[in-house]
Amino acid sequence: MPITSSTLLPLELVDKCIGSRIHIIMKNDKEIVGTLLGFDDFVNMLLEDVTEYETTPEGRRVTKLDQILLNGNNITMLVPGGEMPDA
């Protein structure tokens, strides 16, 4: 597939998300919503104004954090502009 100006490579898409709200789904039962401050070549991500959602047997646990550093190996999906839906 030829690369055109409308085609984005994965790291280019992540780069365009810097400064924006993103919704990240982790390998464990956690989902993270926050503002992306930066990332590296391993897609380790630094976020601020973070809300962490964790599914537990007792229900959903919500934790608010000022900042978090995520290990790129544990990220399964990133939704640009995403917010956690109310459930």
mmCIF file as gemmi writes it, N, C-alpha and C atoms, coordinates in Angstrom:
data_model
loop_
_atom_site.group_PDB
_atom_site.id
_atom_site.type_symbol
_atom_site.label_atom_id
_atom_site.label_alt_id
_atom_site.label_comp_id
_atom_site.label_asym_id
_atom_site.label_entity_id
_atom_site.label_seq_id
_atom_site.pdbx_PDB_ins_code
_atom_site.Cartn_x
_atom_site.Cartn_y
_atom_site.Cartn_z
_atom_site.occupancy
_atom_site.B_iso_or_equiv
_atom_site.pdbx_formal_charge
_atom_site.auth_seq_id
_atom_site.auth_asym_id
_atom_site.pdbx_PDB_model_num
ATOM 1 N N . MET Axp A 1 ? 0.848 -1.177 0 1 0 ? 1 A 1
ATOM 2 C CA . MET Axp A 1 ? 0 0 0 1 0 ? 1 A 1
ATOM 3 C C . MET Axp A 1 ? 0.893 1.239 0 1 0 ? 1 A 1
ATOM 4 N N . PRO Axp A 2 ? 0.699 2.116 -0.947 1 0 ? 2 A 1
ATOM 5 C CA . PRO Axp A 2 ? 1.521 3.333 -0.98 1 0 ? 2 A 1
ATOM 6 C C . PRO Axp A 2 ? 1.137 4.274 0.155 1 0 ? 2 A 1
ATOM 7 N N . ILE Axp A 3 ? 2.126 4.96 0.68 1 0 ? 3 A 1
ATOM 8 C CA . ILE Axp A 3 ? 1.887 5.926 1.75 1 0 ? 3 A 1
ATOM 9 C C . ILE Axp A 3 ? 1.53 7.263 1.112 1 0 ? 3 A 1
ATOM 10 N N . THR Axp A 4 ? 0.371 7.784 1.487 1 0 ? 4 A 1
ATOM 11 C CA . THR Axp A 4 ? -0.076 9.078 0.979 1 0 ? 4 A 1
ATOM 12 C C . THR Axp A 4 ? -0.09 10.068 2.135 1 0 ? 4 A 1
ATOM 13 N N . SER Axp A 5 ? -0.409 11.3 1.822 1 0 ? 5 A 1
ATOM 14 C CA . SER Axp A 5 ? -0.434 12.319 2.874 1 0 ? 5 A 1
ATOM 15 C C . SER Axp A 5 ? -1.547 12.057 3.883 1 0 ? 5 A 1
ATOM 16 N N . SER Axp A 6 ? -2.571 11.274 3.507 1 0 ? 6 A 1
ATOM 17 C CA . SER Axp A 6 ? -3.656 10.981 4.438 1 0 ? 6 A 1
ATOM 18 C C . SER Axp A 6 ? -3.398 9.705 5.239 1 0 ? 6 A 1
ATOM 19 N N . THR Axp A 7 ? -2.312 8.989 4.944 1 0 ? 7 A 1
ATOM 20 C CA . THR Axp A 7 ? -1.973 7.772 5.667 1 0 ? 7 A 1
ATOM 21 C C . THR Axp A 7 ? -1.071 8.118 6.849 1 0 ? 7 A 1
ATOM 22 N N . LEU Axp A 8 ? -1.441 7.605 8.026 1 0 ? 8 A 1
ATOM 23 C CA . LEU Axp A 8 ? -0.635 7.843 9.222 1 0 ? 8 A 1
ATOM 24 C C . LEU Axp A 8 ? -0.052 6.527 9.703 1 0 ? 8 A 1
ATOM 25 N N . LEU Axp A 9 ? 1.213 6.54 10.041 1 0 ? 9 A 1
ATOM 26 C CA . LEU Axp A 9 ? 1.83 5.398 10.683 1 0 ? 9 A 1
ATOM 27 C C . LEU Axp A 9 ? 1.455 5.428 12.163 1 0 ? 9 A 1
ATOM 28 N N . PRO Axp A 10 ? 1.498 4.283 12.853 1 0 ? 10 A 1
ATOM 29 C CA . PRO Axp A 10 ? 1.052 4.255 14.254 1 0 ? 10 A 1
ATOM 30 C C . PRO Axp A 10 ? 1.701 5.305 15.152 1 0 ? 10 A 1
ATOM 31 N N . LEU Axp A 11 ? 3.03 5.458 15.089 1 0 ? 11 A 1
ATOM 32 C CA . LEU Axp A 11 ? 3.676 6.447 15.955 1 0 ? 11 A 1
ATOM 33 C C . LEU Axp A 11 ? 3.307 7.874 15.564 1 0 ? 11 A 1
ATOM 34 N N . GLU Axp A 12 ? 3.007 8.102 14.286 1 0 ? 12 A 1
ATOM 35 C CA . GLU Axp A 12 ? 2.561 9.436 13.866 1 0 ? 12 A 1
ATOM 36 C C . GLU Axp A 12 ? 1.194 9.749 14.466 1 0 ? 12 A 1
ATOM 37 N N . LEU Axp A 13 ? 0.328 8.743 14.529 1 0 ? 13 A 1
ATOM 38 C CA . LEU Axp A 13 ? -0.987 8.943 15.13 1 0 ? 13 A 1
ATOM 39 C C . LEU Axp A 13 ? -0.846 9.268 16.617 1 0 ? 13 A 1
ATOM 40 N N . VAL Axp A 14 ? -0.003 8.518 17.318 1 0 ? 14 A 1
ATOM 41 C CA . VAL Axp A 14 ? 0.221 8.785 18.743 1 0 ? 14 A 1
ATOM 42 C C . VAL Axp A 14 ? 0.795 10.192 18.918 1 0 ? 14 A 1
ATOM 43 N N . ASP Axp A 15 ? 1.725 10.585 18.054 1 0 ? 15 A 1
ATOM 44 C CA . ASP Axp A 15 ? 2.322 11.921 18.131 1 0 ? 15 A 1
ATOM 45 C C . ASP Axp A 15 ? 1.265 13.009 17.964 1 0 ? 15 A 1
ATOM 46 N N . LYS Axp A 16 ? 0.297 12.792 17.083 1 0 ? 16 A 1
ATOM 47 C CA . LYS Axp A 16 ? -0.772 13.777 16.882 1 0 ? 16 A 1
ATOM 48 C C . LYS Axp A 16 ? -1.68 13.895 18.104 1 0 ? 16 A 1
ATOM 49 N N . CYS Axp A 17 ? -1.652 12.889 18.979 1 0 ? 17 A 1
ATOM 50 C CA . CYS Axp A 17 ? -2.495 12.893 20.178 1 0 ? 17 A 1
ATOM 51 C C . CYS Axp A 17 ? -1.877 13.652 21.348 1 0 ? 17 A 1
ATOM 52 N N . ILE Axp A 18 ? -0.615 14.062 21.244 1 0 ? 18 A 1
ATOM 53 C CA . ILE Axp A 18 ? 0.027 14.789 22.347 1 0 ? 18 A 1
ATOM 54 C C . ILE Axp A 18 ? -0.769 16.063 22.638 1 0 ? 18 A 1
ATOM 55 N N . GLY Axp A 19 ? -1.087 16.251 23.904 1 0 ? 19 A 1
ATOM 56 C CA . GLY Axp A 19 ? -1.88 17.398 24.33 1 0 ? 19 A 1
ATOM 57 C C . GLY Axp A 19 ? -3.375 17.143 24.296 1 0 ? 19 A 1
ATOM 58 N N . SER Axp A 20 ? -3.781 15.972 23.822 1 0 ? 20 A 1
ATOM 59 C CA . SER Axp A 20 ? -5.201 15.631 23.711 1 0 ? 20 A 1
ATOM 60 C C . SER Axp A 20 ? -5.59 14.557 24.718 1 0 ? 20 A 1
ATOM 61 N N . ARG Axp A 21 ? -6.89 14.45 24.969 1 0 ? 21 A 1
ATOM 62 C CA . ARG Axp A 21 ? -7.422 13.387 25.819 1 0 ? 21 A 1
ATOM 63 C C . ARG Axp A 21 ? -7.412 12.084 25.031 1 0 ? 21 A 1
ATOM 64 N N . ILE Axp A 22 ? -6.999 11.009 25.699 1 0 ? 22 A 1
ATOM 65 C CA . ILE Axp A 22 ? -7.003 9.689 25.079 1 0 ? 22 A 1
ATOM 66 C C . ILE Axp A 22 ? -7.543 8.665 26.067 1 0 ? 22 A 1
ATOM 67 N N . HIS Axp A 23 ? -8.094 7.598 25.524 1 0 ? 23 A 1
ATOM 68 C CA . HIS Axp A 23 ? -8.616 6.472 26.308 1 0 ? 23 A 1
ATOM 69 C C . HIS Axp A 23 ? -7.731 5.283 25.978 1 0 ? 23 A 1
ATOM 70 N N . ILE Axp A 24 ? -7.108 4.69 27.001 1 0 ? 24 A 1
ATOM 71 C CA . ILE Axp A 24 ? -6.18 3.579 26.805 1 0 ? 24 A 1
ATOM 72 C C . ILE Axp A 24 ? -6.727 2.343 27.501 1 0 ? 24 A 1
ATOM 73 N N . ILE Axp A 25 ? -6.736 1.232 26.773 1 0 ? 25 A 1
ATOM 74 C CA . ILE Axp A 25 ? -7.135 -0.051 27.342 1 0 ? 25 A 1
ATOM 75 C C . ILE Axp A 25 ? -5.863 -0.85 27.589 1 0 ? 25 A 1
ATOM 76 N N . MET Axp A 26 ? -5.709 -1.31 28.819 1 0 ? 26 A 1
ATOM 77 C CA . MET Axp A 26 ? -4.517 -2.039 29.235 1 0 ? 26 A 1
ATOM 78 C C . MET Axp A 26 ? -4.752 -3.548 29.159 1 0 ? 26 A 1
ATOM 79 N N . LYS Axp A 27 ? -3.67 -4.336 29.23 1 0 ? 27 A 1
ATOM 80 C CA . LYS Axp A 27 ? -3.768 -5.798 29.203 1 0 ? 27 A 1
ATOM 81 C C . LYS Axp A 27 ? -4.534 -6.342 30.404 1 0 ? 27 A 1
ATOM 82 N N . ASN Axp A 28 ? -4.356 -5.726 31.566 1 0 ? 28 A 1
ATOM 83 C CA . ASN Axp A 28 ? -5.102 -6.165 32.746 1 0 ? 28 A 1
ATOM 84 C C . ASN Axp A 28 ? -6.496 -5.552 32.682 1 0 ? 28 A 1
ATOM 85 N N . ASP Axp A 29 ? -7.243 -5.617 33.736 1 0 ? 29 A 1
ATOM 86 C CA . ASP Axp A 29 ? -8.613 -5.101 33.727 1 0 ? 29 A 1
ATOM 87 C C . ASP Axp A 29 ? -8.664 -3.612 34.033 1 0 ? 29 A 1
ATOM 88 N N . LYS Axp A 30 ? -7.765 -2.843 33.425 1 0 ? 30 A 1
ATOM 89 C CA . LYS Axp A 30 ? -7.743 -1.402 33.665 1 0 ? 30 A 1
ATOM 90 C C . LYS Axp A 30 ? -7.92 -0.635 32.363 1 0 ? 30 A 1
ATOM 91 N N . GLU Axp A 31 ? -8.589 0.499 32.488 1 0 ? 31 A 1
ATOM 92 C CA . GLU Axp A 31 ? -8.692 1.454 31.389 1 0 ? 31 A 1
ATOM 93 C C . GLU Axp A 31 ? -8.288 2.802 31.954 1 0 ? 31 A 1
ATOM 94 N N . ILE Axp A 32 ? -7.569 3.563 31.147 1 0 ? 32 A 1
ATOM 95 C CA . ILE Axp A 32 ? -7.003 4.84 31.573 1 0 ? 32 A 1
ATOM 96 C C . ILE Axp A 32 ? -7.498 5.928 30.626 1 0 ? 32 A 1
ATOM 97 N N . VAL Axp A 33 ? -7.945 7.039 31.198 1 0 ? 33 A 1
ATOM 98 C CA . VAL Axp A 33 ? -8.305 8.215 30.409 1 0 ? 33 A 1
ATOM 99 C C . VAL Axp A 33 ? -7.478 9.374 30.938 1 0 ? 33 A 1
ATOM 100 N N . GLY Axp A 34 ? -6.79 10.074 30.034 1 0 ? 34 A 1
ATOM 101 C CA . GLY Axp A 34 ? -5.972 11.194 30.464 1 0 ? 34 A 1
ATOM 102 C C . GLY Axp A 34 ? -5.482 12.009 29.284 1 0 ? 34 A 1
ATOM 103 N N . THR Axp A 35 ? -4.72 13.042 29.586 1 0 ? 35 A 1
ATOM 104 C CA . THR Axp A 35 ? -4.135 13.904 28.563 1 0 ? 35 A 1
ATOM 105 C C . THR Axp A 35 ? -2.708 13.439 28.306 1 0 ? 35 A 1
ATOM 106 N N . LEU Axp A 36 ? -2.409 13.103 27.059 1 0 ? 36 A 1
ATOM 107 C CA . LEU Axp A 36 ? -1.091 12.593 26.694 1 0 ? 36 A 1
ATOM 108 C C . LEU Axp A 36 ? -0.066 13.725 26.696 1 0 ? 36 A 1
ATOM 109 N N . LEU Axp A 37 ? 0.974 13.573 27.523 1 0 ? 37 A 1
ATOM 110 C CA . LEU Axp A 37 ? 2.058 14.56 27.572 1 0 ? 37 A 1
ATOM 111 C C . LEU Axp A 37 ? 3.209 14.178 26.652 1 0 ? 37 A 1
ATOM 112 N N . GLY Axp A 38 ? 3.454 12.879 26.501 1 0 ? 38 A 1
ATOM 113 C CA . GLY Axp A 38 ? 4.556 12.433 25.656 1 0 ? 38 A 1
ATOM 114 C C . GLY Axp A 38 ? 4.667 10.926 25.652 1 0 ? 38 A 1
ATOM 115 N N . PHE Axp A 39 ? 5.545 10.418 24.768 1 0 ? 39 A 1
ATOM 116 C CA . PHE Axp A 39 ? 5.78 8.985 24.651 1 0 ? 39 A 1
ATOM 117 C C . PHE Axp A 39 ? 7.16 8.778 24.058 1 0 ? 39 A 1
ATOM 118 N N . ASP Axp A 40 ? 7.653 7.533 24.137 1 0 ? 40 A 1
ATOM 119 C CA . ASP Axp A 40 ? 8.953 7.22 23.557 1 0 ? 40 A 1
ATOM 120 C C . ASP Axp A 40 ? 8.801 6.165 22.462 1 0 ? 40 A 1
ATOM 121 N N . ASP Axp A 41 ? 9.926 5.666 21.937 1 0 ? 41 A 1
ATOM 122 C CA . ASP Axp A 41 ? 9.895 4.691 20.844 1 0 ? 41 A 1
ATOM 123 C C . ASP Axp A 41 ? 9.265 3.365 21.249 1 0 ? 41 A 1
ATOM 124 N N . PHE Axp A 42 ? 9.18 3.092 22.552 1 0 ? 42 A 1
ATOM 125 C CA . PHE Axp A 42 ? 8.565 1.859 23.042 1 0 ? 42 A 1
ATOM 126 C C . PHE Axp A 42 ? 7.095 2.078 23.386 1 0 ? 42 A 1
ATOM 127 N N . VAL Axp A 43 ? 6.583 3.259 23.079 1 0 ? 43 A 1
ATOM 128 C CA . VAL Axp A 43 ? 5.215 3.686 23.359 1 0 ? 43 A 1
ATOM 129 C C . VAL Axp A 43 ? 4.912 3.673 24.864 1 0 ? 43 A 1
ATOM 130 N N . ASN Axp A 44 ? 5.954 3.853 25.687 1 0 ? 44 A 1
ATOM 131 C CA . ASN Axp A 44 ? 5.723 4.177 27.094 1 0 ? 44 A 1
ATOM 132 C C . ASN Axp A 44 ? 5.113 5.572 27.079 1 0 ? 44 A 1
ATOM 133 N N . MET Axp A 45 ? 4.06 5.79 27.853 1 0 ? 45 A 1
ATOM 134 C CA . MET Axp A 45 ? 3.326 7.052 27.773 1 0 ? 45 A 1
ATOM 135 C C . MET Axp A 45 ? 3.255 7.756 29.114 1 0 ? 45 A 1
ATOM 136 N N . LEU Axp A 46 ? 3.376 9.08 29.068 1 0 ? 46 A 1
ATOM 137 C CA . LEU Axp A 46 ? 3.19 9.925 30.238 1 0 ? 46 A 1
ATOM 138 C C . LEU Axp A 46 ? 1.889 10.688 30.042 1 0 ? 46 A 1
ATOM 139 N N . LEU Axp A 47 ? 0.973 10.54 31.015 1 0 ? 47 A 1
ATOM 140 C CA . LEU Axp A 47 ? -0.319 11.214 30.955 1 0 ? 47 A 1
ATOM 141 C C . LEU Axp A 47 ? -0.524 12.048 32.205 1 0 ? 47 A 1
ATOM 142 N N . GLU Axp A 48 ? -1.337 13.102 32.08 1 0 ? 48 A 1
ATOM 143 C CA . GLU Axp A 48 ? -1.72 13.912 33.234 1 0 ? 48 A 1
ATOM 144 C C . GLU Axp A 48 ? -3.236 13.987 33.309 1 0 ? 48 A 1
ATOM 145 N N . ASP Axp A 49 ? -3.739 14.471 34.453 1 0 ? 49 A 1
ATOM 146 C CA . ASP Axp A 49 ? -5.18 14.58 34.685 1 0 ? 49 A 1
ATOM 147 C C . ASP Axp A 49 ? -5.846 13.242 34.355 1 0 ? 49 A 1
ATOM 148 N N . VAL Axp A 50 ? -5.414 12.205 35.072 1 0 ? 50 A 1
ATOM 149 C CA . VAL Axp A 50 ? -5.735 10.818 34.737 1 0 ? 50 A 1
ATOM 150 C C . VAL Axp A 50 ? -6.873 10.28 35.6 1 0 ? 50 A 1
ATOM 151 N N . THR Axp A 51 ? -7.747 9.509 34.959 1 0 ? 51 A 1
ATOM 152 C CA . THR Axp A 51 ? -8.736 8.707 35.665 1 0 ? 51 A 1
ATOM 153 C C . THR Axp A 51 ? -8.494 7.259 35.278 1 0 ? 51 A 1
ATOM 154 N N . GLU Axp A 52 ? -8.319 6.403 36.285 1 0 ? 52 A 1
ATOM 155 C CA . GLU Axp A 52 ? -8.068 4.981 36.067 1 0 ? 52 A 1
ATOM 156 C C . GLU Axp A 52 ? -9.326 4.211 36.464 1 0 ? 52 A 1
ATOM 157 N N . TYR Axp A 53 ? -9.803 3.358 35.558 1 0 ? 53 A 1
ATOM 158 C CA . TYR Axp A 53 ? -10.982 2.534 35.803 1 0 ? 53 A 1
ATOM 159 C C . TYR Axp A 53 ? -10.527 1.081 35.882 1 0 ? 53 A 1
ATOM 160 N N . GLU Axp A 54 ? -10.85 0.418 36.987 1 0 ? 54 A 1
ATOM 161 C CA . GLU Axp A 54 ? -10.456 -0.98 37.166 1 0 ? 54 A 1
ATOM 162 C C . GLU Axp A 54 ? -11.693 -1.809 37.479 1 0 ? 54 A 1
ATOM 163 N N . THR Axp A 55 ? -11.872 -2.899 36.74 1 0 ? 55 A 1
ATOM 164 C CA . THR Axp A 55 ? -12.989 -3.799 36.979 1 0 ? 55 A 1
ATOM 165 C C . THR Axp A 55 ? -12.587 -4.807 38.046 1 0 ? 55 A 1
ATOM 166 N N . THR Axp A 56 ? -13.368 -4.854 39.12 1 0 ? 56 A 1
ATOM 167 C CA . THR Axp A 56 ? -13.114 -5.785 40.219 1 0 ? 56 A 1
ATOM 168 C C . THR Axp A 56 ? -14.379 -6.615 40.444 1 0 ? 56 A 1
ATOM 169 N N . PRO Axp A 57 ? -14.29 -7.701 41.207 1 0 ? 57 A 1
ATOM 170 C CA . PRO Axp A 57 ? -15.495 -8.484 41.508 1 0 ? 57 A 1
ATOM 171 C C . PRO Axp A 57 ? -16.573 -7.658 42.22 1 0 ? 57 A 1
ATOM 172 N N . GLU Axp A 58 ? -16.166 -6.618 42.93 1 0 ? 58 A 1
ATOM 173 C CA . GLU Axp A 58 ? -17.122 -5.76 43.642 1 0 ? 58 A 1
ATOM 174 C C . GLU Axp A 58 ? -17.724 -4.685 42.745 1 0 ? 58 A 1
ATOM 175 N N . GLY Axp A 59 ? -17.21 -4.515 41.558 1 0 ? 59 A 1
ATOM 176 C CA . GLY Axp A 59 ? -17.686 -3.471 40.65 1 0 ? 59 A 1
ATOM 177 C C . GLY Axp A 59 ? -16.521 -2.69 40.078 1 0 ? 59 A 1
ATOM 178 N N . ARG Axp A 60 ? -16.815 -1.526 39.532 1 0 ? 60 A 1
ATOM 179 C CA . ARG Axp A 60 ? -15.77 -0.705 38.93 1 0 ? 60 A 1
ATOM 180 C C . ARG Axp A 60 ? -15.179 0.241 39.969 1 0 ? 60 A 1
ATOM 181 N N . ARG Axp A 61 ? -13.845 0.233 40.063 1 0 ? 61 A 1
ATOM 182 C CA . ARG Axp A 61 ? -13.131 1.137 40.968 1 0 ? 61 A 1
ATOM 183 C C . ARG Axp A 61 ? -12.547 2.267 40.13 1 0 ? 61 A 1
ATOM 184 N N . VAL Axp A 62 ? -12.754 3.498 40.581 1 0 ? 62 A 1
ATOM 185 C CA . VAL Axp A 62 ? -12.269 4.679 39.863 1 0 ? 62 A 1
ATOM 186 C C . VAL Axp A 62 ? -11.229 5.378 40.732 1 0 ? 62 A 1
ATOM 187 N N . THR Axp A 63 ? -10.055 5.647 40.133 1 0 ? 63 A 1
ATOM 188 C CA . THR Axp A 63 ? -8.97 6.323 40.839 1 0 ? 63 A 1
ATOM 189 C C . THR Axp A 63 ? -8.533 7.539 40.03 1 0 ? 63 A 1
ATOM 190 N N . LYS Axp A 64 ? -8.428 8.682 40.68 1 0 ? 64 A 1
ATOM 191 C CA . LYS Axp A 64 ? -7.951 9.912 40.034 1 0 ? 64 A 1
ATOM 192 C C . LYS Axp A 64 ? -6.474 10.105 40.366 1 0 ? 64 A 1
ATOM 193 N N . LEU Axp A 65 ? -5.675 10.443 39.353 1 0 ? 65 A 1
ATOM 194 C CA . LEU Axp A 65 ? -4.238 10.658 39.524 1 0 ? 65 A 1
ATOM 195 C C . LEU Axp A 65 ? -3.817 11.935 38.806 1 0 ? 65 A 1
ATOM 196 N N . ASP Axp A 66 ? -2.813 12.625 39.357 1 0 ? 66 A 1
ATOM 197 C CA . ASP Axp A 66 ? -2.275 13.809 38.678 1 0 ? 66 A 1
ATOM 198 C C . ASP Axp A 66 ? -1.515 13.406 37.419 1 0 ? 66 A 1
ATOM 199 N N . GLN Axp A 67 ? -0.628 12.399 37.556 1 0 ? 67 A 1
ATOM 200 C CA . GLN Axp A 67 ? 0.172 11.912 36.421 1 0 ? 67 A 1
ATOM 201 C C . GLN Axp A 67 ? 0.364 10.411 36.541 1 0 ? 67 A 1
ATOM 202 N N . ILE Axp A 68 ? 0.639 9.779 35.397 1 0 ? 68 A 1
ATOM 203 C CA . ILE Axp A 68 ? 0.953 8.356 35.387 1 0 ? 68 A 1
ATOM 204 C C . ILE Axp A 68 ? 1.898 8.078 34.224 1 0 ? 68 A 1
ATOM 205 N N . LEU Axp A 69 ? 2.816 7.139 34.431 1 0 ? 69 A 1
ATOM 206 C CA . LEU Axp A 69 ? 3.712 6.662 33.38 1 0 ? 69 A 1
ATOM 207 C C . LEU Axp A 69 ? 3.306 5.23 33.072 1 0 ? 69 A 1
ATOM 208 N N . LEU Axp A 70 ? 2.876 4.975 31.838 1 0 ? 70 A 1
ATOM 209 C CA . LEU Axp A 70 ? 2.411 3.651 31.435 1 0 ? 70 A 1
ATOM 210 C C . LEU Axp A 70 ? 3.489 2.928 30.653 1 0 ? 70 A 1
ATOM 211 N N . ASN Axp A 71 ? 3.676 1.648 30.949 1 0 ? 71 A 1
ATOM 212 C CA . ASN Axp A 71 ? 4.596 0.796 30.206 1 0 ? 71 A 1
ATOM 213 C C . ASN Axp A 71 ? 3.92 0.393 28.898 1 0 ? 71 A 1
ATOM 214 N N . GLY Axp A 72 ? 4.556 0.707 27.784 1 0 ? 72 A 1
ATOM 215 C CA . GLY Axp A 72 ? 3.99 0.415 26.472 1 0 ? 72 A 1
ATOM 216 C C . GLY Axp A 72 ? 3.681 -1.048 26.239 1 0 ? 72 A 1
ATOM 217 N N . ASN Axp A 73 ? 4.392 -1.965 26.922 1 0 ? 73 A 1
ATOM 218 C CA . ASN Axp A 73 ? 4.129 -3.396 26.763 1 0 ? 73 A 1
ATOM 219 C C . ASN Axp A 73 ? 2.752 -3.794 27.268 1 0 ? 73 A 1
ATOM 220 N N . ASN Axp A 74 ? 2.161 -2.992 28.135 1 0 ? 74 A 1
ATOM 221 C CA . ASN Axp A 74 ? 0.87 -3.332 28.73 1 0 ? 74 A 1
ATOM 222 C C . ASN Axp A 74 ? -0.311 -2.635 28.063 1 0 ? 74 A 1
ATOM 223 N N . ILE Axp A 75 ? -0.056 -1.847 27.03 1 0 ? 75 A 1
ATOM 224 C CA . ILE Axp A 75 ? -1.124 -1.134 26.33 1 0 ? 75 A 1
ATOM 225 C C . ILE Axp A 75 ? -1.63 -2.001 25.183 1 0 ? 75 A 1
ATOM 226 N N . THR Axp A 76 ? -2.957 -2.233 25.145 1 0 ? 76 A 1
ATOM 227 C CA . THR Axp A 76 ? -3.52 -3.018 24.043 1 0 ? 76 A 1
ATOM 228 C C . THR Axp A 76 ? -4.22 -2.148 23.007 1 0 ? 76 A 1
ATOM 229 N N . MET Axp A 77 ? -4.807 -1.034 23.437 1 0 ? 77 A 1
ATOM 230 C CA . MET Axp A 77 ? -5.513 -0.183 22.48 1 0 ? 77 A 1
ATOM 231 C C . MET Axp A 77 ? -5.529 1.257 22.967 1 0 ? 77 A 1
ATOM 232 N N . LEU Axp A 78 ? -5.452 2.178 22.022 1 0 ? 78 A 1
ATOM 233 C CA . LEU Axp A 78 ? -5.485 3.608 22.309 1 0 ? 78 A 1
ATOM 234 C C . LEU Axp A 78 ? -6.585 4.223 21.46 1 0 ? 78 A 1
ATOM 235 N N . VAL Axp A 79 ? -7.475 4.981 22.098 1 0 ? 79 A 1
ATOM 236 C CA . VAL Axp A 79 ? -8.569 5.642 21.387 1 0 ? 79 A 1
ATOM 237 C C . VAL Axp A 79 ? -8.34 7.147 21.472 1 0 ? 79 A 1
ATOM 238 N N . PRO Axp A 80 ? -7.927 7.781 20.37 1 0 ? 80 A 1
ATOM 239 C CA . PRO Axp A 80 ? -7.727 9.233 20.396 1 0 ? 80 A 1
ATOM 240 C C . PRO Axp A 80 ? -9.033 9.958 20.699 1 0 ? 80 A 1
ATOM 241 N N . GLY Axp A 81 ? -8.945 10.956 21.576 1 0 ? 81 A 1
ATOM 242 C CA . GLY Axp A 81 ? -10.126 11.747 21.908 1 0 ? 81 A 1
ATOM 243 C C . GLY Axp A 81 ? -11.153 10.988 22.712 1 0 ? 81 A 1
ATOM 244 N N . GLY Axp A 82 ? -10.8 9.789 23.156 1 0 ? 82 A 1
ATOM 245 C CA . GLY Axp A 82 ? -11.77 8.943 23.841 1 0 ? 82 A 1
ATOM 246 C C . GLY Axp A 82 ? -11.979 9.313 25.288 1 0 ? 82 A 1
ATOM 247 N N . GLU Axp A 83 ? -13.188 9.112 25.742 1 0 ? 83 A 1
ATOM 248 C CA . GLU Axp A 83 ? -13.536 9.24 27.155 1 0 ? 83 A 1
ATOM 249 C C . GLU Axp A 83 ? -14.187 7.933 27.574 1 0 ? 83 A 1
ATOM 250 N N . MET Axp A 84 ? -14.094 7.612 28.842 1 0 ? 84 A 1
ATOM 251 C CA . MET Axp A 84 ? -14.688 6.387 29.358 1 0 ? 84 A 1
ATOM 252 C C . MET Axp A 84 ? -16.2 6.543 29.372 1 0 ? 84 A 1
ATOM 253 N N . PRO Axp A 85 ? -16.929 5.61 28.743 1 0 ? 85 A 1
ATOM 254 C CA . PRO Axp A 85 ? -18.391 5.713 28.76 1 0 ? 85 A 1
ATOM 255 C C . PRO Axp A 85 ? -18.942 5.422 30.152 1 0 ? 85 A 1
ATOM 256 N N . ASP Axp A 86 ? -20.052 6.042 30.493 1 0 ? 86 A 1
ATOM 257 C CA . ASP Axp A 86 ? -20.714 5.75 31.764 1 0 ? 86 A 1
ATOM 258 C C . ASP Axp A 86 ? -21.362 4.383 31.667 1 0 ? 86 A 1
ATOM 259 N N . ALA Axp A 87 ? -21.14 3.564 32.685 1 0 ? 87 A 1
ATOM 260 C CA . ALA Axp A 87 ? -21.731 2.218 32.673 1 0 ? 87 A 1
ATOM 261 C C . ALA Axp A 87 ? -22.241 1.855 34.044 1 0 ? 87 A 1
